[in-house]
Amino acid sequence: MMSELPLDHVRTLLAVVDEGTFDAAAAALHVTPSAVSQRVKALERRTGRVLLMRTKPVRPTESGQVVVRFARQMARLERDARADLGISGTGEPGGSGEPALLPVAVNADSLATWFLSALSRIPDEARICFELRREDEDHTTALLREGAVMAAVTSSPDAVSGCTVRRLGRMRYLPVAAPGFAARRLGDWPRVPLAEVVADAPVVCFDRRDSLQEHFVREVTEGRRGASRLRHYVPSSRGFVDAIAAGLGWGVVPQTQAEPLLRAGALILLDAERTVDVPLFWQQWKLDSPALATLADAVMEAAAEHLRR
C-alpha cells in the first residue's frame, strides 16, 4: 500500500525523475549516487515493480508514474500545510508561507482565448503561481497520468486514475480562409459545392497532432476524402490565424479569434452550416488542496462565460 512506502524513498524517486539522472538527483538531495540507487532499488523491491527506465534522461514506467504522482501529491499537501501554519520554506515560523505553484496542462486554443481570464480571477492574497504546460487537448491527460501536472483542460471525459472530471463546455471552430486564397485555390466555389474543392486546397494545421481540419474535410466529403497533403504547420495560436489570413491555406479557427477578422473582411466563412465543436473537460487530482480548489472554481466560472454549453 502507498501508506507503507518510505517517504524518503518516494521523494528520492521523484528527484531522479525530475533531475533526469541518479547523479543529478544525488546532488539535489545532498546524498551520494549510491544512496539514491539503493533507495530506488528498495522502493522497487517493496512495490514488486520496476519503477524507472534507466535511460538518459531517466523515465518512469507505468508503475513508476503512479508513485511519482503520489510523491507530487504528498509534496503539495506538505506545502499547503506549511502555508496554513504560516511556516516559511526554511521551516521558520512567521511570514505568509510559500506561494503555491500549480502545474497545469492546457491546450493552445484555450490558452489563447479564455483560460488566462480564469487565472486573472484569482485574488492576489491567494498567493498562487502557475506553471502552464501547453499540450493538445487530446493529449493533456498523459501529463496528468505521469504526475507532471495537477490539473488539465482536456477533451477526454474519462477521468484519469486518481482524478476528478468536470465538463467545461464546447469550443466552437469555424472553417475560414482569406478571400484572395479562396479565389486562387478553391476554384469555382461557391458556385460548386465546397466538398468538390476543399480536399485539394492547401491547408494550415497547428501541428502534426491537429486533426480538426481533417475532421472537417471528412465531414464535408462524407468520408470520401481527407485534407490535402499540401499542409503548413504553424505551432502558434496567433501565428496559425495569421498564416490563414495571409493566404497560406484554409483552416479551422476558434470562433472568438475568427469573428473579428470575418467582420473586417480579412477572412471569409467557407461553410456556415458546418462548424467543429470540441468538448472540453477539467480534470484535477483528488486532493484536498485549497489552492487547487481556488483554481478550479475560477476555471469553471470563466468556462461558463466563454464556452458553449
C-alpha positions, 0 to 999 in steps of 0.5 A: 500500500502507498501508506507503507512506502518510505517517504524518503524513498518516494521523494528520492524517486521523484528527484531522479525523475525530475533531475533526469539522472541518479547523479543529478538527483544525488546532488539535489538531495545532498546524498551520494549516487549510491544512496539514491540507487539503493533507495530506488532499488528498495522502493522497487523491491517493496512495490514488486515493480520496476519503477524507472527506465534507466535511460538518459534522461531517466523515465518512469514506467507505468508503475513508476508514474503512479508513485511519482504522482503520489510523491507530487501529491504528498509534496503539495499537501506538505506545502499547503500545510506549511502555508496554513501554519504560516511556516516559511520554506526554511521551516521558520515560523512567521511570514505568509508561507510559500506561494503555491505553484500549480502545474497545469496542462492546457491546450493552445486554443484555450490558452489563447482565448479564455483560460488566462481570464480564469487565472486573472480571477484569482485574488492576489492574497491567494498567493498562487503561481502557475506553471502552464504546460501547453499540450493538445487537448487530446493529449493533456491527460498523459501529463496528468497520468505521469504526475507532471501536472495537477490539473488539465483542460482536456477533451477526454471525459474519462477521468484519469486514475486518481482524478476528478472530471468536470465538463467545461463546455464546447469550443466552437471552430469555424472553417475560414480562409482569406478571400484572395486564397479562396479565389486562387485555390478553391476554384469555382466555389461557391458556385460548386459545392465546397466538398468538390474543392476543399480536399485539394486546397492547401491547408494550415494545421497547428501541428502534426497532432491537429486533426480538426481540419481533417475532421472537417474535410471528412465531414464535408466529403462524407468520408470520401476524402481527407485534407490535402497533403499540401499542409503548413504547420504553424505551432502558434495560436496567433501565428496559425490565424495569421498564416490563414489570413495571409493566404497560406491555406484554409483552416479551422479557427476558434470562433472568438479569434475568427469573428473579428477578422470575418467582420473586417473582411480579412477572412471569409466563412467557407461553410456556415452550416458546418462548424467543429465543436470540441468538448472540453473537460477539467480534470484535477487530482483528488486532493484536498488542496485549497489552492487547487480548489481556488483554481478550479472554481475560477476555471469553471466560472470563466468556462461558463462565460466563454464556452458553449454549453 
